[in-house]
């Protein structure tokens, strides 16, 4: 499959950084459609196809996975209206369910991120996941020490932690310190040059495959009734 991106993807965002207002964006709307929106949608569709080959059921349009370019500025001191990157969650639910682990991609002119995990979850889901960790600590350890996972995600499982956790989980803290996490994600940072390389899709899918065991573990813990 051919890489859908051109160098103008990065150029668009570099210029937008110095002209982050509606007038400039609207004047460059056709360029955005041609160089940014359509190529990114095409890439997400290509990633869909690759995950489907691996047995992941995805019945979504690319737009269902892609986050809006408009920033939510209601409660932010930064009033710039547009993001300087394109990102997506590629999973059976896409961006509509941010608690469901999937493949996360974030392409911008400063860096490219490839990762996944669970970043947003409610109180009940967090409890269920901690219970899952406590019951199956060896399964989590196996996913985390996977050779390919460690190579491609050297920082391992990341996320903010709770200083205080329910007392029933405290006995597991020594062997499974991740049980204190309130976020469970993993990220790999890459040069923006990766965007134009022929192996971009191959690299993204390689990362997903390396994290598949951990992704499955998180899904089993967050959605035990499925």
Secondary structure as GFF3:
##gff-version 3
##sequence-region A 1 226
A	DSSP	alpha_helix	8	17	.	.	.	ID=ss1
A	DSSP	alpha_helix	22	27	.	.	.	ID=ss2
A	DSSP	alpha_helix	29	32	.	.	.	ID=ss3
A	DSSP	pi_helix	33	37	.	.	.	ID=ss4
A	DSSP	alpha_helix	38	53	.	.	.	ID=ss5
A	DSSP	three_ten_helix	62	64	.	.	.	ID=ss6
A	DSSP	beta_strand	85	90	.	.	.	ID=ss7
A	DSSP	three_ten_helix	94	96	.	.	.	ID=ss8
A	DSSP	beta_strand	102	108	.	.	.	ID=ss9
A	DSSP	beta_strand	112	118	.	.	.	ID=ss10
A	DSSP	alpha_helix	123	135	.	.	.	ID=ss11
A	DSSP	alpha_helix	137	144	.	.	.	ID=ss12
A	DSSP	alpha_helix	147	152	.	.	.	ID=ss13
A	DSSP	three_ten_helix	167	172	.	.	.	ID=ss14
A	DSSP	three_ten_helix	177	180	.	.	.	ID=ss15
A	DSSP	beta_strand	184	190	.	.	.	ID=ss16
A	DSSP	three_ten_helix	192	196	.	.	.	ID=ss17
A	DSSP	alpha_helix	200	210	.	.	.	ID=ss18
A	DSSP	alpha_helix	212	222	.	.	.	ID=ss19
###
